[in-house]
Structure formats: C-alpha cells, structure tokens
Amino acid sequence: MTRPVVAGLDGSKESLAAADWAAREALRRGLPLRLVHAWEGLPDDDACPDLPEIRAPQYHARRVLRGALDMLNERYPGLYIAAEQVRRQPGPALLAEAEDAELLVIGERGAGAVGGLLSGSVALHVVAHVRRPVVLVRAGETAADEHLPDGPRKASATTPCRDVAVAVDTAGPCGDVLDFAFHAAELRRAPLRVVHAWHVPLAKGVPGVEERARIREEAERALTEVLAPWRAKYPGVVVRENLHEGHATHVLARAAGGAALLVVGRRRRRAPLGPHTGPVAHALLHHVRRPVALVPHD
C-alpha cells in the first residue's frame, strides 16, 4: 500500500507553510499528498439544521481546504492531492492519520506563541505520541529556503539544495534516524551534515589536554562506526562529520543554521503520562527556525 504524506491544516500561516513543504516532499518521494482539517466542532451534515451560525465552522473548514488545495494544485500540477474534513479533535485525528502515512507534517509556532488548532499543546501532543516521522514547519518557510542563494542574499528555488543536518547520539540506537536523514539527503541530492555532541564526564573532574584529546578520539571512532552501514547503503550521499564539545541542545541549535532540514531522534516511550519528546528534542522544537523532522525509535 502506498503511504501518503499527510499535512494538517487549520488555516494558520504555519499550517499553510507546512502543507507547501509537504507537497514538495511528496513530489520528491513520488507519493500522494493528503490534506486534513480536523475539528470536533464540525456539524454533522445529516443531523444538523441548516443554520448559518452552526454551519460557519464547516464553511470555514471548507474554505481552508479549498484555498490550500487550489494553491498547491497551481504550484505543483503533477502532484496528486486529496483533502478531507475530519470531525474529531485535531490531536487524535492527526495521530490516527499518521498511522497510515509515510510522513506527517504540521505547522509549529515556536516558544510563547498562541492560537491556531495545531499550535502549542496540540503540536507537542502529536509529536510526543506519533509513531511515524513528523516534520514541524514554521510560518514563512518557502521552497527557496531549502536552496542555496543564487549570489549574495538572492533567494532561489533552482540552485542546489542546502544540506540536511542530523543529530546522532552514538550511545543509543539511531538506525531509523540515520536512514531517514540519509534518504532525505539523497532525495535532495544534498550533503548530509552529521552532528555529534561530546563532553567530558563530570566524574573525571578537570581533564588535561591528553585526556580531552583521547575522549574526542573515542567520540570520532564511535561516530565513524555508527555511520559505516549507512554510508554503504547510500554511497551517493556526501557525508560531513561534525563533532562539537558541549551540551547537545546548544550544539544542535547552532548546527541547524543554514540546513534545509534538521533530523532528530525521539525515543518511543510507553508511559501514558509525563513528557515524551525528551529534553533535547523539546528544546529544539522551540528554538530552531528550520524545519525539524522527529523520527521515533526504540
């Protein structure tokens, strides 16, 4: 069965940017795009009287979907696009849609922002519980942002793609994360920037120069070993290894600058309560301006 790329819509600038990003990704992958507008307050066509004040949410949902559909059909005429209203809360609806999706794409407003059905707690709820890869996109993201500039400060959608950045933790499983990142770079014919944060354990106190060099060499060796199978699977992808000393959140936030996409792993957790995104992924969602792909792994 062909899995579509699914984009959640609520009419906000963030969700429209996410839908546009999803359309470009669907074209790269040769997949259909599915647009979904979900709200539990939509009236039932058969049971609800035809009153304007009751029908208004349904008309708004239709306008949101029709506007996005018209825009994307005009921009990407070769892409098959389906659109549907779903009478359900946005969070559960998107989680259900993601089960049969190759990729879920939603808008994200960043720290302190409010408003919009897919912003704030809804986006975090989806990210924390989705079992498929999910990409969060900020308002204003365009096709040109994925490409290198054509001269000083001249945006272009026809130049080569910017590289893909991926965060790698060699201490845990990262196969799903690396497979997603290598494939994303391959689709874009772009280099892959592999970012690994290393640090000196606090128990070691203040290390000397030789000890610090030894720890870095160990980190380099571990990263090379982790990447070896994926270099072999994707021989056409140019890989650039970046090792930085410091806290993972700070290192990755800096490393994402200039990338077309940042790929980060998120450990699947079975606990029904409590945070599920992990501290690093949670911080990156609030501070990174570029699209962020969160890939769940065991």
Secondary structure as the mmCIF struct_conf table of DSSP 4:
data_model
#
loop_
_struct_conf.conf_type_id
_struct_conf.id
_struct_conf.beg_label_comp_id
_struct_conf.beg_label_asym_id
_struct_conf.beg_label_seq_id
_struct_conf.end_label_comp_id
_struct_conf.end_label_asym_id
_struct_conf.end_label_seq_id
HELX_LH_PP_P HELX_LH_PP_P1 THR A 2 PRO A 4
STRN STRN1 VAL A 5 LEU A 9
BEND BEND1 GLY A 11 SER A 12
HELX_RH_AL_P HELX_RH_AL_P1 LYS A 13 ARG A 29
TURN_TY1_P TURN_TY1_P1 GLY A 30 GLY A 30
STRN STRN2 LEU A 33 ALA A 38
TURN_TY1_P TURN_TY1_P2 GLU A 40 GLY A 41
HELX_LH_PP_P HELX_LH_PP_P2 LEU A 42 ASP A 44
TURN_TY1_P TURN_TY1_P3 ASP A 45 ALA A 47
BEND BEND2 CYS A 48 CYS A 48
HELX_RH_AL_P HELX_RH_AL_P2 PRO A 52 ARG A 75
TURN_TY1_P TURN_TY1_P4 PRO A 77 GLY A 78
BEND BEND3 LEU A 79 LEU A 79
STRN STRN3 ILE A 81 VAL A 86
BEND BEND4 ARG A 88 ARG A 88
HELX_RH_AL_P HELX_RH_AL_P3 PRO A 90 GLU A 99
TURN_TY1_P TURN_TY1_P5 ASP A 100 ASP A 100
BEND BEND5 GLU A 102 GLU A 102
STRN STRN4 LEU A 103 GLY A 107
TURN_TY1_P TURN_TY1_P6 ALA A 111 GLY A 112
BEND BEND6 GLY A 116 GLY A 116
TURN_TY1_P TURN_TY1_P7 LEU A 117 LEU A 118
BEND BEND7 SER A 119 SER A 119
TURN_TY1_P TURN_TY1_P8 GLY A 120 GLY A 120
HELX_RH_AL_P HELX_RH_AL_P4 SER A 121 HIS A 129
BEND BEND8 ARG A 131 ARG A 132
STRN STRN5 VAL A 134 VAL A 137
TURN_TY1_P TURN_TY1_P9 ALA A 139 GLY A 140
HELX_RH_3T_P HELX_RH_3T_P1 ALA A 143 GLU A 146
STRN STRN6 HIS A 147 HIS A 147
BEND BEND9 ASP A 150 GLY A 151
TURN_TY1_P TURN_TY1_P10 PRO A 152 ARG A 153
BEND BEND10 ALA A 157 THR A 159
HELX_LH_PP_P HELX_LH_PP_P3 PRO A 160 PRO A 160
STRN STRN7 CYS A 161 CYS A 161
HELX_LH_PP_P HELX_LH_PP_P4 ARG A 162 ASP A 163
STRN STRN8 VAL A 164 ALA A 167
TURN_TY1_P TURN_TY1_P11 THR A 170 ALA A 171
BEND BEND11 GLY A 172 GLY A 172
HELX_RH_AL_P HELX_RH_AL_P5 GLY A 175 ARG A 188
TURN_TY1_P TURN_TY1_P12 ARG A 189 ARG A 189
STRN STRN9 LEU A 192 TRP A 198
HELX_RH_3T_P HELX_RH_3T_P2 LEU A 202 LYS A 204
BEND BEND12 VAL A 206 VAL A 206
HELX_RH_AL_P HELX_RH_AL_P6 VAL A 209 LYS A 233
TURN_TY1_P TURN_TY1_P13 PRO A 235 GLY A 236
BEND BEND13 VAL A 237 VAL A 237
STRN STRN10 VAL A 239 GLU A 245
BEND BEND14 GLY A 246 GLY A 246
HELX_RH_AL_P HELX_RH_AL_P7 ALA A 248 ALA A 255
TURN_TY1_P TURN_TY1_P14 ALA A 256 GLY A 258
BEND BEND15 ALA A 260 ALA A 260
STRN STRN11 LEU A 261 ARG A 267
BEND BEND16 PRO A 272 GLY A 274
BEND BEND17 THR A 277 THR A 277
HELX_RH_AL_P HELX_RH_AL_P8 PRO A 279 HIS A 287
BEND BEND18 ARG A 290 ARG A 290
STRN STRN12 VAL A 292 HIS A 297
#
